[in-house]
Amino acid sequence: MAKSNLLILIIVIFIAGLIVGSYISLPSQKVNSQIIYEKLQSQGFLITQNYIFDQKIEIDNTSGQIWKDVFWGQKIQANALVKVNLGVDLHQLKEKNIELNNKSLNVILPKPQVHSIEIISDINLENQQGIFKRLLNNDDGYNQALTLIKENAEIAAQDAKIITETRLSTANEVNRLINLIVSGRKINIEFNN
């Protein structure tokens, strides 16, 4: 019985030594603005909003002269569904834009911007070309329509309501990320203009 008590005592001392040793050997890292800055910046581009637009465009490659347009004119009508992803580029975040004190954390984020634009449907294309244009320089207008559809979708994504929604969802996501790093502080999030 004395041997089993001695064995139990050795095991308890060994476990206690491991626990005490782990507390001593692990450096306690106090959260500061540098740590929050590095964690946020490591997120890269944070996409927080997706919008889908039905973009319709018209391209008029005519001169306004009836006889010239009958032979060389071109009119294109096209539409497609376009997905636009918006958010903030946290790589542009500056360390000076994070202020941490005992009660609050103030963060100034870069302004929201378009991250990507992608066509998510077929492009419906109607192309009316003049006689010689069709015979000698046939151009279906696809590339020109694709470019204009994307440009118009990017302009539509700059609407004040969409930017406001993007700021709100970005603030919520950054707030969630910060709470994973540090808690118990009031978080104030603003955006650069």
MARPA-119784 format. One line per field, with one value per residue (C-alpha): residue number from 1; residue in three letters; x, y negated, z negated. Coordinates in pm, whole numbers, plus 50000, padded with zeros to 5 digits. Layout:
# MARPA-119784
i <- NUM, ...
aa <- ALA, ...
east <- X, ...
north <- Y, ...
up <- Z, ...
//
This chain:
# MARPA-119784
i <- 1, 2, 3, 4, 5, 6, 7, 8, 9, 10, 11, 12, 13, 14, 15, 16, 17, 18, 19, 20, 21, 22, 23, 24, 25, 26, 27, 28, 29, 30, 31, 32, 33, 34, 35, 36, 37, 38, 39, 40, 41, 42, 43, 44, 45, 46, 47, 48, 49, 50, 51, 52, 53, 54, 55, 56, 57, 58, 59, 60, 61, 62, 63, 64, 65, 66, 67, 68, 69, 70, 71, 72, 73, 74, 75, 76, 77, 78, 79, 80, 81, 82, 83, 84, 85, 86, 87, 88, 89, 90, 91, 92, 93, 94, 95, 96, 97, 98, 99, 100, 101, 102, 103, 104, 105, 106, 107, 108, 109, 110, 111, 112, 113, 114, 115, 116, 117, 118, 119, 120, 121, 122, 123, 124, 125, 126, 127, 128, 129, 130, 131, 132, 133, 134, 135, 136, 137, 138, 139, 140, 141, 142, 143, 144, 145, 146, 147, 148, 149, 150, 151, 152, 153, 154, 155, 156, 157, 158, 159, 160, 161, 162, 163, 164, 165, 166, 167, 168, 169, 170, 171, 172, 173, 174, 175, 176, 177, 178, 179, 180, 181, 182, 183, 184, 185, 186, 187, 188, 189, 190, 191, 192, 193
aa <- MET, ALA, LYS, SER, ASN, LEU, LEU, ILE, LEU, ILE, ILE, VAL, ILE, PHE, ILE, ALA, GLY, LEU, ILE, VAL, GLY, SER, TYR, ILE, SER, LEU, PRO, SER, GLN, LYS, VAL, ASN, SER, GLN, ILE, ILE, TYR, GLU, LYS, LEU, GLN, SER, GLN, GLY, PHE, LEU, ILE, THR, GLN, ASN, TYR, ILE, PHE, ASP, GLN, LYS, ILE, GLU, ILE, ASP, ASN, THR, SER, GLY, GLN, ILE, TRP, LYS, ASP, VAL, PHE, TRP, GLY, GLN, LYS, ILE, GLN, ALA, ASN, ALA, LEU, VAL, LYS, VAL, ASN, LEU, GLY, VAL, ASP, LEU, HIS, GLN, LEU, LYS, GLU, LYS, ASN, ILE, GLU, LEU, ASN, ASN, LYS, SER, LEU, ASN, VAL, ILE, LEU, PRO, LYS, PRO, GLN, VAL, HIS, SER, ILE, GLU, ILE, ILE, SER, ASP, ILE, ASN, LEU, GLU, ASN, GLN, GLN, GLY, ILE, PHE, LYS, ARG, LEU, LEU, ASN, ASN, ASP, ASP, GLY, TYR, ASN, GLN, ALA, LEU, THR, LEU, ILE, LYS, GLU, ASN, ALA, GLU, ILE, ALA, ALA, GLN, ASP, ALA, LYS, ILE, ILE, THR, GLU, THR, ARG, LEU, SER, THR, ALA, ASN, GLU, VAL, ASN, ARG, LEU, ILE, ASN, LEU, ILE, VAL, SER, GLY, ARG, LYS, ILE, ASN, ILE, GLU, PHE, ASN, ASN
east <- 50000, 50289, 50427, 50093, 50065, 50420, 50335, 50020, 50221, 50484, 50214, 50041, 50373, 50458, 50120, 50145, 50495, 50366, 50088, 50316, 50583, 50336, 50231, 50590, 50714, 50426, 50480, 50168, 50096, 49914, 49690, 49790, 49710, 50004, 49858, 49511, 49662, 49857, 49558, 49326, 49578, 49642, 49278, 49360, 49058, 48751, 48446, 48134, 47867, 47761, 47517, 47360, 47256, 47068, 47277, 47134, 47339, 47305, 47596, 47536, 47819, 47640, 47734, 47386, 47411, 47147, 47334, 47661, 47488, 47302, 47641, 47873, 47656, 47618, 47380, 47422, 47182, 47293, 47207, 47348, 47339, 47647, 47775, 47971, 48170, 48243, 48438, 48753, 49117, 49265, 49614, 49564, 49497, 49755, 49878, 49803, 49434, 49399, 49383, 49343, 49287, 49147, 48782, 48760, 48912, 48889, 48948, 48950, 48909, 48987, 48686, 48477, 48552, 48466, 48675, 48553, 48291, 48181, 47921, 47702, 47472, 47494, 47516, 47205, 47319, 47133, 47355, 47234, 47509, 47523, 47568, 47940, 48015, 47866, 48050, 48392, 48434, 48190, 48198, 47940, 48000, 48049, 48375, 48251, 47925, 48110, 48334, 48045, 47830, 48110, 48175, 47805, 47785, 48080, 47912, 47585, 47775, 47886, 47528, 47512, 47269, 47494, 47803, 47614, 47509, 47866, 48001, 47750, 47825, 48200, 48180, 47989, 48245, 48546, 48375, 48338, 48704, 48823, 48612, 48802, 49126, 49023, 48698, 48548, 48606, 48371, 48462, 48418, 48460, 48485, 48585, 48827, 48655
north <- 50000, 49762, 49824, 49734, 49414, 49325, 49387, 49169, 48894, 48904, 48882, 48588, 48404, 48471, 48336, 48033, 47968, 47979, 47732, 47489, 47523, 47442, 47119, 47017, 47099, 46939, 46567, 46370, 46152, 45832, 45718, 45380, 45179, 45338, 45687, 45577, 45398, 45708, 45941, 45714, 45641, 46013, 46052, 45885, 45772, 45826, 45881, 45790, 45728, 45896, 45739, 45877, 45633, 45693, 45464, 45346, 45146, 44991, 44910, 44684, 44696, 44493, 44160, 44012, 44008, 44245, 44369, 44419, 44604, 44837, 44962, 44915, 44848, 45074, 45078, 45322, 45399, 45637, 45743, 45982, 46056, 45916, 45992, 45716, 45787, 45494, 45451, 45295, 45367, 45419, 45418, 45041, 45015, 44800, 44868, 44507, 44575, 44804, 44646, 44873, 44766, 44935, 44881, 44840, 44918, 44671, 44801, 44597, 44830, 44763, 44662, 44944, 45032, 45280, 45595, 45787, 45787, 46107, 46194, 46473, 46532, 46543, 46209, 46160, 45969, 45807, 45668, 45466, 45398, 45219, 45424, 45361, 45374, 45725, 45840, 45678, 45611, 45837, 45768, 45928, 45657, 45908, 45765, 45409, 45509, 45706, 45411, 45166, 45400, 45433, 45058, 44983, 45242, 45077, 44737, 44883, 45027, 44674, 44578, 44406, 44667, 44955, 44787, 44725, 45093, 45200, 44978, 45122, 45485, 45414, 45251, 45554, 45798, 45600, 45573, 45953, 46001, 45759, 45934, 46255, 46072, 45855, 45825, 45596, 45272, 45043, 45055, 44742, 44794, 44513, 44500, 44282, 44067
up <- 50000, 49926, 50276, 50439, 50229, 50329, 50697, 50675, 50501, 50778, 51049, 50874, 50834, 51201, 51323, 51093, 51228, 51586, 51508, 51323, 51591, 51869, 51693, 51637, 51986, 52181, 52227, 52153, 52453, 52373, 52655, 52793, 53104, 53293, 53247, 53355, 53656, 53765, 53722, 53919, 54193, 54239, 54352, 54685, 54883, 54667, 54890, 54696, 54960, 55284, 55526, 55840, 56111, 56437, 56655, 56985, 57231, 57573, 57800, 58099, 58351, 58614, 58766, 58796, 59176, 59314, 59623, 59439, 59154, 59394, 59508, 59206, 58899, 58598, 58300, 58015, 57733, 57457, 57106, 56846, 56475, 56304, 55953, 55781, 55462, 55231, 54910, 54769, 54839, 54494, 54647, 54675, 54301, 54121, 53768, 53671, 53752, 53449, 53104, 52802, 52442, 52132, 52222, 52598, 52933, 53223, 53576, 53898, 54196, 54563, 54769, 54922, 55280, 55552, 55530, 55832, 56105, 56274, 56533, 56389, 56686, 57060, 57235, 57444, 57748, 58036, 58308, 58606, 58862, 59192, 59510, 59567, 59194, 59183, 59497, 59456, 59083, 58906, 58534, 58308, 58045, 57764, 57627, 57644, 57469, 57201, 57119, 57100, 56888, 56632, 56631, 56574, 56294, 56120, 56148, 56013, 55714, 55618, 55527, 55186, 55045, 55149, 55001, 54675, 54658, 54732, 54454, 54207, 54293, 54293, 53950, 53818, 53958, 53832, 53493, 53489, 53584, 53314, 53049, 53131, 53045, 52752, 52558, 52299, 52488, 52674, 53042, 53258, 53630, 53885, 54250, 54448, 54707
//
